[in-house]
Amino acid sequence: MGDERTDLKGMPLGELESFFRSRGKERYRARQVSRWLYQRGAEEFSVMTDLSRGFREEMEAVCRISAPPAEKGEISLDGTEKVLFRLEDGEGVESVLIPEGSRRTLCVSTQAGCALSCAFCATGALGFRRNMTSAEIIHQACHAARRLAGRQERLTNVVFMGMGEPLENVREVSRAIDILLAPCGFGLAGKRVTVSTVGIIPAMRELASRYPVSFAVSLNAAGEEVRSRLMPVNRKYPLRELVAAMREIPLQSGRKVTAEYVLLAGVNDSPGEARDLARLLSGARIKVNLIPFNPHDHGDFRPPPPSSVDRFRDILMAAGIQTITRDRRGADIRAACGQLRGVPAHPREHGGLRSGATASSKKG
């Protein structure tokens, strides 16, 4: 039988306040506990030393702080770190921590598996297993923040770009966003939290109206037929309706919505496709991230040669579309875009972070 105590991890401030109020406690207790959970990474009530012993013991009796174990970790040659978490029901999910200059960006998962079956994605090949709870989602950030604090570093950005479609789990993702943005949570600015989506239009509009977060929308084609072949969700939310919804997202000055475009050799990387994409996005506050396909064992696609990637980018830029080619980070440990699976290579293997390098190689 599982632990039936109330899990405080994953509760935004308003929920914590309601919980403590229902138990006859002062409202300010919620802020105290929130800071312990999300700013100090507490996983035991005993460490909450500014709370009385009696209060801590009372909480211990009726509450818990979940902390799914980090079962396996790997470090890429480029410094990217991938961690496999084993959830309480045995499911495995992965998160990825990407260092870049002064930025420390965490890519979090929101579902075990994914139901959307995008043709080029390893996660989609698993099928859908279940939505993650806000506690499971935010624990990935708590774990990363604790690791970084041990190096005198801090988590600067969170992107919902891991396993699953965030907007198919919008309630729990919203609770996690509340915690990431709250001053007594992680205290991140909205521009430092990015939600990636295939384009679940109603949920995207809802989230955009509630939070000042950034959006990255997977387009991956400039026409309906190719996109429907690559992404079955296009039959429900067609490309032109999706781009129209992207144009409507309220944006603070200087910010843009990101269009993500996975380049697949011979499929969507032609000059004609680039020109069609430029026309589709013309005049919108939309920038393009080009992502050369990251190979995996669950599909026959290939990345285009660098010359084709450069040509595609140049066509977009010549049309006035801000465009960058995303660096391949963590590909040697299968931590790059589209490669996450949540299944350890050796289920019995436990331990700390392992390097993706061979015994004779070193990180740069």
Backbone hydrogen bonds in HBPLUS format (Angstrom, degrees):
<---DONOR---> <-ACCEPTOR-->    atom                        ^
c    i                          cat <-CA-CA->   ^        H-A-AA   ^      H-
h    n   atom  resd res      DA  || num        DHA   H-A  angle D-A-AA Bond
n    s   type  num  typ     dist DA aas  dist angle  dist       angle   num
A0006-THR N   A0062-VAL O   2.96 MM  56  6.32 150.4  2.05 154.4 144.8     1
A0064-ARG N   A0006-THR O   2.84 MM  58  5.99 141.9  1.99 147.9 144.2     2
A0008-LEU N   A0064-ARG O   2.97 MM  56  6.26 165.0  2.00 175.2 170.3     3
A0011-MET N   A0008-LEU O   3.19 MM   3  5.68 152.7  2.27 135.6 134.3     4
A0015-GLU N   A0012-PRO O   3.08 MM   3  5.48 121.7  2.43 107.7 121.5     5
A0016-LEU N   A0012-PRO O   3.02 MM   4  6.35 158.6  2.07 155.8 162.7     6
A0017-GLU N   A0013-LEU O   2.84 MM   4  6.12 158.8  1.89 158.6 164.6     7
A0018-SER N   A0014-GLY O   3.08 MM   4  6.30 157.5  2.13 142.0 147.6     8
A0019-PHE N   A0015-GLU O   2.90 MM   4  6.09 156.2  1.95 147.9 154.8     9
A0020-PHE N   A0016-LEU O   2.96 MM   4  6.20 169.7  1.97 156.4 157.7    10
A0021-ARG N   A0017-GLU O   2.91 MM   4  5.99 156.8  1.96 147.1 154.5    11
A0022-SER N   A0018-SER O   2.95 MM   4  6.07 151.8  2.03 143.8 150.7    12
A0023-ARG N   A0020-PHE O   3.02 MM   3  5.10 141.3  2.17  98.3 110.0    13
A0025-LYS N   A0020-PHE O   2.85 MM   5  5.07 164.0  1.87 147.3 143.6    14
A0024-GLY N   A0021-ARG O   2.97 MM   3  5.01 160.7  2.01 111.3 112.0    15
A0029-ARG N   A0026-GLU O   3.20 MM   3  5.73 153.6  2.27 110.1 117.5    16
A0030-ALA N   A0027-ARG O   3.08 MM   3  5.93 150.1  2.17 122.1 127.5    17
A0031-ARG N   A0028-TYR O   3.11 MM   3  5.39 122.9  2.45 102.4 115.3    18
A0032-GLN N   A0028-TYR O   3.20 MM   4  6.59 159.9  2.25 151.8 157.3    19
A0033-VAL N   A0029-ARG O   2.94 MM   4  6.20 169.5  1.95 158.1 159.8    20
A0034-SER N   A0030-ALA O   2.85 MM   4  5.94 157.2  1.91 145.5 152.8    21
A0035-ARG N   A0031-ARG O   3.00 MM   4  6.16 162.1  2.04 148.2 151.8    22
A0036-TRP N   A0032-GLN O   3.17 MM   4  6.49 155.7  2.23 145.7 152.3    23
A0037-LEU N   A0033-VAL O   2.90 MM   4  6.16 158.6  1.95 154.4 160.1    24
A0038-TYR N   A0034-SER O   2.93 MM   4  6.01 174.7  1.93 161.1 161.9    25
A0039-GLN N   A0035-ARG O   2.89 MM   4  5.00 147.3  1.99 128.2 137.5    26
A0040-ARG N   A0035-ARG O   3.11 MM   5  6.52 131.8  2.35 155.3 164.8    27
A0042-ALA N   A0036-TRP O   2.82 MM   6  5.40 170.1  1.83 152.8 149.4    28
A0048-MET N   A0045-PHE O   3.05 MM   3  5.52 164.0  2.08 117.9 123.1    29
A0049-THR N   A0047-VAL O   2.85 MM   2  5.47 129.3  2.11 110.9  95.1    30
A0051-LEU N   A0048-MET O   3.13 MM   3  5.89 156.2  2.19 124.6 127.5    31
A0056-ARG N   A0052-SER O   2.99 MM   4  6.29 161.9  2.02 154.2 159.3    32
A0057-GLU N   A0053-ARG O   2.89 MM   4  6.11 159.4  1.93 152.3 157.9    33
A0058-GLU N   A0054-GLY O   2.93 MM   4  6.13 151.3  2.02 143.5 151.7    34
A0059-MET N   A0055-PHE O   2.93 MM   4  6.20 158.8  1.98 149.4 155.0    35
A0060-GLU N   A0056-ARG O   2.87 MM   4  6.09 159.5  1.92 148.5 154.6    36
A0061-ALA N   A0057-GLU O   3.18 MM   4  6.37 140.7  2.34 138.8 147.4    37
A0061-ALA N   A0058-GLU O   3.21 MM   3  5.28 129.0  2.48  95.3 107.9    38
A0062-VAL N   A0059-MET O   3.05 MM   3  5.41 131.2  2.29 106.1 118.5    39
A0063-CYS N   A0059-MET O   2.63 MM   4  5.27 145.9  1.74 168.3 171.1    40
A0086-ARG N   A0069-PRO O   3.07 MM  17  5.80 160.7  2.11 164.0 169.3    41
A0071-GLU N   A0084-LEU O   2.77 MM  13  5.67 128.9  2.03 153.0 169.4    42
A0072-LYS N   A0084-LEU O   3.45 MM  12  5.12 159.1  2.49 132.8 136.1    43
A0084-LEU N   A0072-LYS O   2.73 MM  12  5.12 168.8  1.74 162.3 164.6    44
A0354-ARG N   A0073-GLY O   2.78 MM 281  5.94 145.4  1.90 114.8 122.9    45
A0074-GLU N   A0082-LYS O   2.87 MM   8  5.30 153.5  1.94 151.6 159.4    46
A0082-LYS N   A0074-GLU O   2.91 MM   8  5.30 163.7  1.93 153.9 159.4    47
A0075-ILE N   A0354-ARG O   2.38 MM 279  5.69 141.7  1.51 152.0 157.5    48
A0356-GLY N   A0075-ILE O   2.34 MM 281  5.42 142.5  1.46 176.7 161.7    49
A0076-SER N   A0080-THR O   2.72 MM   4  5.06 172.9  1.72 161.5 163.9    50
A0079-GLY N   A0076-SER O   3.04 MM   3  5.16 164.6  2.07 109.8 112.8    51
A0081-GLU N   A0097-LEU O   2.92 MM  16  5.06 167.4  1.93 149.1 153.1    52
A0097-LEU N   A0081-GLU O   2.76 MM  16  5.06 159.7  1.80 151.1 157.6    53
A0083-VAL N   A0095-SER O   2.96 MM  12  5.49 163.2  1.99 156.5 161.5    54
A0095-SER N   A0083-VAL O   3.01 MM  12  5.49 151.4  2.09 149.1 158.2    55
A0085-PHE N   A0093-VAL O   2.78 MM   8  5.43 167.2  1.80 170.4 172.4    56
A0093-VAL N   A0085-PHE O   3.10 MM   8  5.43 155.9  2.16 146.7 154.1    57
A0087-LEU N   A0091-GLU O   2.80 MM   4  5.26 162.7  1.83 164.9 166.9    58
A0090-GLY N   A0087-LEU O   2.89 MM   3  5.28 162.7  1.92 119.7 122.9    59
A0096-VAL N   A0107-CYS O   3.03 MM  11  5.00 158.1  2.07 138.8 145.9    60
A0107-CYS N   A0096-VAL O   2.70 MM  11  5.00 170.4  1.71 157.0 160.6    61
A0098-ILE N   A0105-THR O   2.73 MM   7  5.11 171.7  1.74 157.0 159.4    62
A0105-THR N   A0098-ILE O   3.00 MM   7  5.11 164.7  2.02 150.0 145.6    63
A0100-GLU N   A0103-ARG O   3.01 MM   3  5.20 164.6  2.03 150.2 148.7    64
A0103-ARG N   A0100-GLU O   2.92 MM   3  5.20 149.2  2.02 138.5 134.9    65
A0156-THR N   A0104-ARG O   3.05 MM  52  5.26 155.0  2.11 135.5 142.6    66
A0157-ASN N   A0104-ARG O   3.26 MM  53  6.24 160.5  2.30 141.3 136.8    67
A0106-LEU N   A0157-ASN O   2.93 MM  51  6.27 162.9  1.96 144.2 146.1    68
A0159-VAL N   A0106-LEU O   2.83 MM  53  6.14 166.1  1.85 157.9 160.7    69
A0108-VAL N   A0159-VAL O   2.98 MM  51  6.35 156.3  2.04 157.3 165.0    70
A0162-GLY N   A0108-VAL O   2.84 MM  54  4.86 141.4  1.98 144.5 132.3    71
A0110-THR N   A0163-MET O   2.93 MM  53  6.16 165.3  1.95 173.8 169.3    72
A0132-MET N   A0110-THR O   3.11 MM  22  5.44 158.7  2.15 141.1 135.2    73
A0111-GLN N   A0163-MET O   3.27 MM  52  5.86 149.4  2.37 129.7 131.0    74
A0112-ALA N   A0130-ARG O   2.88 MM  18  5.37 164.6  1.90 166.3 170.6    75
A0129-ARG N   A0112-ALA O   2.89 MM  17  5.40 150.1  1.98 160.6 157.9    76
A0130-ARG N   A0112-ALA O   3.27 MM  18  5.37 157.8  2.32 137.2 141.2    77
A0114-CYS N   A0127-GLY O   3.00 MM  13  5.34 143.4  2.14 106.4 112.1    78
A0121-CYS N   A0118-CYS O   3.23 MM   3  5.68 175.0  2.24 123.2 124.5    79
A0119-ALA N   A0230-LEU O   2.83 MM 111  5.10 163.9  1.86 152.7 157.5    80
A0122-ALA N   A0338-GLY O   2.86 MM 216  5.71 166.8  1.87 154.1 153.3    81
A0125-ALA N   A0122-ALA O   3.17 MM   3  5.21 131.1  2.42  95.9 108.7    82
A0126-LEU N   A0123-THR O   3.00 MM   3  5.53 153.5  2.07 113.1 121.1    83
A0127-GLY N   A0124-GLY O   3.13 MM   3  5.49 147.0  2.25 108.1 116.7    84
A0137-ILE N   A0133-THR O   2.94 MM   4  6.26 153.7  2.01 151.4 159.5    85
A0138-ILE N   A0134-SER O   2.83 MM   4  5.93 175.0  1.83 153.5 155.2    86
A0139-HIS N   A0135-ALA O   2.96 MM   4  5.88 139.3  2.13 135.9 146.7    87
A0140-GLN N   A0137-ILE O   3.25 MM   3  5.79 141.4  2.41 108.1 116.6    88
A0141-ALA N   A0138-ILE O   3.00 MM   3  5.22 123.0  2.33 101.6 115.4    89
A0142-CYS N   A0138-ILE O   2.96 MM   4  6.35 156.4  2.02 151.0 158.5    90
A0143-HIS N   A0139-HIS O   2.85 MM   4  5.98 165.3  1.87 154.1 157.0    91
A0144-ALA N   A0140-GLN O   3.11 MM   4  6.26 161.6  2.14 140.1 145.2    92
A0145-ALA N   A0141-ALA O   2.87 MM   4  5.98 162.4  1.90 151.0 156.1    93
A0146-ARG N   A0142-CYS O   3.03 MM   4  6.22 153.2  2.10 146.1 152.8    94
A0147-ARG N   A0143-HIS O   3.11 MM   4  6.39 159.8  2.15 148.7 154.0    95
A0148-LEU N   A0144-ALA O   2.92 MM   4  6.16 162.7  1.95 153.8 158.7    96
A0149-ALA N   A0145-ALA O   2.88 MM   4  6.02 154.9  1.95 144.7 151.8    97
A0150-GLY N   A0146-ARG O   3.25 MM   4  6.48 144.7  2.39 141.9 149.6    98
A0151-ARG N   A0148-LEU O   2.83 MM   3  5.22 153.4  1.90 110.5 119.6    99
A0153-GLU N   A0148-LEU O   2.89 MM   5  4.83 162.1  1.92 136.9 136.1   100
A0152-GLN N   A0149-ALA O   3.06 MM   3  4.83 165.2  2.08 105.9 108.5   101
A0158-VAL N   A0192-ARG O   3.00 MM  34  6.46 159.9  2.04 162.4 168.9   102
A0194-THR N   A0158-VAL O   2.99 MM  36  6.50 156.7  2.04 150.6 158.2   103
A0160-PHE N   A0194-THR O   2.73 MM  34  6.10 167.5  1.74 170.3 173.8   104
A0196-SER N   A0160-PHE O   3.24 MM  36  5.66 154.4  2.31 128.3 132.3   105
A0168-GLU N   A0165-GLU O   3.00 MM   3  5.53 166.1  2.01 122.5 126.1   106
A0169-ASN N   A0166-PRO O   2.98 MM   3  5.34 155.4  2.05 111.2 117.0   107
A0173-VAL N   A0169-ASN O   3.05 MM   4  6.16 161.1  2.09 157.7 163.4   108
A0174-SER N   A0170-VAL O   2.87 MM   4  5.83 152.3  1.94 140.6 147.7   109
A0175-ARG N   A0171-ARG O   3.16 MM   4  6.47 153.9  2.23 144.2 150.5   110
A0176-ALA N   A0172-GLU O   3.06 MM   4  6.33 154.9  2.12 143.7 150.4   111
A0177-ILE N   A0173-VAL O   2.86 MM   4  6.15 154.4  1.92 150.0 157.4   112
A0178-ASP N   A0174-SER O   2.93 MM   4  6.21 157.4  1.98 150.3 156.0   113
A0179-ILE N   A0175-ARG O   3.28 MM   4  6.60 153.6  2.35 143.0 148.6   114
A0180-LEU N   A0176-ALA O   2.97 MM   4  6.28 156.7  2.02 150.2 157.2   115
A0181-LEU N   A0177-ILE O   2.98 MM   4  6.13 154.7  2.04 157.7 162.6   116
A0182-ALA N   A0178-ASP O   3.03 MM   4  5.97 139.1  2.20 142.2 152.7   117
A0186-PHE N   A0179-ILE O   3.03 MM   7  6.43 160.4  2.07 149.5 153.6   118
A0188-LEU N   A0180-LEU O   2.88 MM   8  5.84 167.0  1.90 163.0 158.7   119
A0185-GLY N   A0182-ALA O   2.84 MM   3  4.74 156.8  1.89 105.5 111.3   120
A0187-GLY N   A0182-ALA O   2.93 MM   5  5.10 133.1  2.16 145.6 144.8   121
A0192-ARG N   A0189-ALA O   2.88 MM   3  5.42 154.9  1.95 115.8 124.2   122
A0193-VAL N   A0190-GLY O   3.11 MM   3  5.42 165.2  2.13 115.5 116.9   123
A0214-SER N   A0193-VAL O   2.90 MM  21  6.11 166.3  1.92 163.5 163.6   124
A0195-VAL N   A0214-SER O   2.91 MM  19  6.25 164.7  1.93 149.6 148.8   125
A0216-ALA N   A0195-VAL O   2.95 MM  21  6.11 159.3  2.00 141.7 141.8   126
A0197-THR N   A0216-ALA O   2.89 MM  19  6.41 150.4  1.98 158.7 167.5   127
A0218-SER N   A0197-THR O   2.87 MM  21  6.18 162.8  1.90 153.8 159.7   128
A0201-ILE N   A0199-GLY O   3.06 MM   2  5.34 115.1  2.50 108.2  91.3   129
A0204-MET N   A0200-ILE O   2.91 MM   4  5.96 156.3  1.97 158.6 165.2   130
A0205-ARG N   A0201-ILE O   2.98 MM   4  6.19 161.8  2.02 158.4 161.8   131
A0206-GLU N   A0202-PRO O   3.01 MM   4  6.24 157.2  2.06 145.3 152.0   132
A0207-LEU N   A0203-ALA O   2.90 MM   4  6.07 170.6  1.91 153.3 155.2   133
A0208-ALA N   A0204-MET O   2.94 MM   4  6.03 159.6  1.98 147.0 153.2   134
A0209-SER N   A0205-ARG O   3.04 MM   4  6.18 140.8  2.20 142.0 151.3   135
A0210-ARG N   A0207-LEU O   3.09 MM   3  5.18 141.9  2.24  99.8 110.8   136
A0211-TYR N   A0207-LEU O   2.98 MM   4  6.03 154.5  2.05 161.1 165.7   137
A0258-THR N   A0215-PHE O   3.00 MM  43  6.22 174.3  2.01 160.3 158.4   138
A0217-VAL N   A0258-THR O   2.76 MM  41  6.17 163.2  1.79 162.8 161.3   139
A0260-GLU N   A0217-VAL O   2.77 MM  43  5.71 163.4  1.80 135.2 141.1   140
A0219-LEU N   A0260-GLU O   2.85 MM  41  5.86 160.6  1.89 157.2 161.6   141
A0227-ARG N   A0223-GLY O   3.17 MM   4  6.26 164.3  2.19 151.7 156.5   142
A0228-SER N   A0224-GLU O   2.87 MM   4  5.95 158.9  1.92 151.2 156.7   143
A0229-ARG N   A0225-GLU O   3.13 MM   4  6.33 146.1  2.25 141.5 150.3   144
A0230-LEU N   A0226-VAL O   3.01 MM   4  6.30 152.4  2.09 149.6 157.1   145
A0231-MET N   A0227-ARG O   2.61 MM   4  5.54 158.2  1.65 154.8 162.0   146
A0234-ASN N   A0231-MET O   2.94 MM   3  5.90 169.9  1.95 132.6 135.6   147
A0235-ARG N   A0232-PRO O   3.09 MM   3  5.95 165.7  2.11 123.9 127.2   148
A0236-LYS N   A0233-VAL O   2.98 MM   3  5.48 144.3  2.11 112.1 121.8   149
A0237-TYR N   A0233-VAL O   2.96 MM   4  6.22 167.6  1.98 157.6 161.6   150
A0242-LEU N   A0238-PRO O   2.93 MM   4  6.17 152.0  2.00 152.9 162.1   151
A0243-VAL N   A0239-LEU O   2.88 MM   4  6.18 163.3  1.91 161.5 164.4   152
A0244-ALA N   A0240-ARG O   3.10 MM   4  6.19 153.3  2.17 138.0 145.5   153
A0245-ALA N   A0241-GLU O   3.00 MM   4  6.26 148.6  2.10 140.8 149.0   154
A0245-ALA N   A0242-LEU O   3.07 MM   3  5.05 115.9  2.50  93.6 109.0   155
A0246-MET N   A0242-LEU O   2.89 MM   4  6.24 149.2  1.99 148.6 158.0   156
A0247-ARG N   A0243-VAL O   2.99 MM   4  6.26 149.2  2.08 146.1 153.6   157
A0248-GLU N   A0245-ALA O   3.08 MM   3  5.12 137.9  2.26  97.1 109.0   158
A0249-ILE N   A0246-MET O   3.35 MM   3  5.49 157.5  2.41 104.1 110.3   159
A0255-ARG N   A0252-GLN O   3.10 MM   3  5.79 164.8  2.12 143.3 144.6   160
A0257-VAL N   A0285-ARG O   3.01 MM  28  6.42 158.8  2.06 157.7 152.3   161
A0287-LYS N   A0257-VAL O   2.90 MM  30  6.33 154.9  1.97 155.8 164.2   162
A0259-ALA N   A0287-LYS O   2.69 MM  28  6.01 162.9  1.72 163.7 170.0   163
A0289-ASN N   A0259-ALA O   2.87 MM  30  6.13 162.8  1.90 153.2 156.9   164
A0261-TYR N   A0289-ASN O   2.92 MM  28  6.09 152.7  1.99 176.1 169.2   165
A0291-ILE N   A0261-TYR O   2.84 MM  30  5.88 162.5  1.87 150.2 147.2   166
A0263-LEU N   A0291-ILE O   2.91 MM  28  5.86 149.1  2.01 121.6 131.5   167
A0293-PHE N   A0263-LEU O   3.07 MM  30  5.58 155.5  2.14 152.8 148.9   168
A0267-VAL N   A0264-LEU O   3.02 MM   3  5.41 163.9  2.05 136.7 135.9   169
A0268-ASN N   A0264-LEU O   3.34 MM   4  5.76 163.0  2.37 148.7 152.0   170
A0265-ALA N   A0302-ARG O   2.82 MM  37  5.48 166.4  1.84 160.0 160.4   171
A0273-GLU N   A0270-SER O   3.11 MM   3  5.17 119.3  2.50  97.3 111.7   172
A0274-ALA N   A0270-SER O   3.08 MM   4  6.46 152.5  2.16 148.7 156.6   173
A0275-ARG N   A0271-PRO O   2.94 MM   4  6.26 157.0  2.00 151.4 157.1   174
A0276-ASP N   A0272-GLY O   2.94 MM   4  6.18 156.3  1.99 146.7 153.4   175
A0277-LEU N   A0273-GLU O   2.91 MM   4  6.12 153.1  1.98 145.5 152.8   176
A0278-ALA N   A0274-ALA O   2.96 MM   4  6.20 155.5  2.02 147.1 153.7   177
A0279-ARG N   A0275-ARG O   3.07 MM   4  6.36 154.4  2.14 146.0 152.1   178
A0280-LEU N   A0276-ASP O   2.96 MM   4  6.19 155.7  2.02 145.8 152.8   179
A0281-LEU N   A0277-LEU O   3.04 MM   4  6.24 149.9  2.13 150.7 157.2   180
A0282-SER N   A0279-ARG O   3.37 MM   3  5.10 155.2  2.44  96.3 103.5   181
A0284-ALA N   A0281-LEU O   3.11 MM   3  5.70 163.5  2.14 142.2 142.4   182
A0288-VAL N   A0322-GLN O   2.87 MM  34  6.27 165.3  1.89 158.7 163.0   183
A0324-ILE N   A0288-VAL O   3.02 MM  36  6.47 157.0  2.07 162.6 169.3   184
A0290-LEU N   A0324-ILE O   2.81 MM  34  6.13 174.3  1.82 163.7 165.2   185
A0326-ARG N   A0290-LEU O   2.77 MM  36  5.89 162.2  1.80 162.2 167.3   186
A0308-SER N   A0305-PRO O   2.94 MM   3  5.48 128.6  2.21 115.0 127.4   187
A0309-VAL N   A0305-PRO O   3.22 MM   4  6.59 155.8  2.28 151.8 159.1   188
A0310-ASP N   A0306-PRO O   2.90 MM   4  6.11 164.9  1.92 154.6 158.0   189
A0311-ARG N   A0307-SER O   2.98 MM   4  6.12 155.0  2.04 140.7 147.8   190
A0312-PHE N   A0308-SER O   2.98 MM   4  6.14 161.5  2.02 146.9 151.4   191
A0313-ARG N   A0309-VAL O   3.00 MM   4  6.25 163.3  2.03 151.9 156.4   192
A0314-ASP N   A0310-ASP O   2.87 MM   4  6.03 161.2  1.90 151.1 156.5   193
A0315-ILE N   A0311-ARG O   3.07 MM   4  6.27 153.3  2.14 148.8 154.7   194
A0316-LEU N   A0312-PHE O   3.27 MM   4  6.56 160.8  2.31 147.5 151.8   195
A0317-MET N   A0313-ARG O   2.93 MM   4  6.18 165.3  1.95 157.0 161.4   196
A0318-ALA N   A0314-ASP O   2.89 MM   4  5.96 152.7  1.97 143.4 150.9   197
A0319-ALA N   A0315-ILE O   3.23 MM   4  6.42 132.2  2.47 134.8 146.3   198
A0319-ALA N   A0316-LEU O   3.04 MM   3  5.16 133.2  2.27  96.9 110.1   199
A0321-ILE N   A0316-LEU O   3.00 MM   5  5.30 162.2  2.03 146.4 142.2   200
A0320-GLY N   A0317-MET O   2.95 MM   3  5.02 160.3  1.99 106.8 111.3   201
A0333-ILE N   A0330-GLY O   3.15 MM   3  5.60 155.4  2.21 111.1 118.3   202
A0335-ALA N   A0330-GLY O   2.85 MM   5  4.79 162.4  1.88 140.1 141.2   203
A0334-ARG N   A0331-ALA O   3.11 MM   3  4.80 165.2  2.13 104.1 106.1   204
A0339-GLN N   A0336-ALA O   3.02 MM   3  5.60 158.3  2.06 146.7 144.9   205
A0349-GLU N   A0346-HIS O   2.76 MM   3  5.34 162.5  1.79 127.3 133.5   206
A0361-SER N   A0358-THR O   3.09 MM   3  5.30 157.3  2.14 108.5 115.5   207
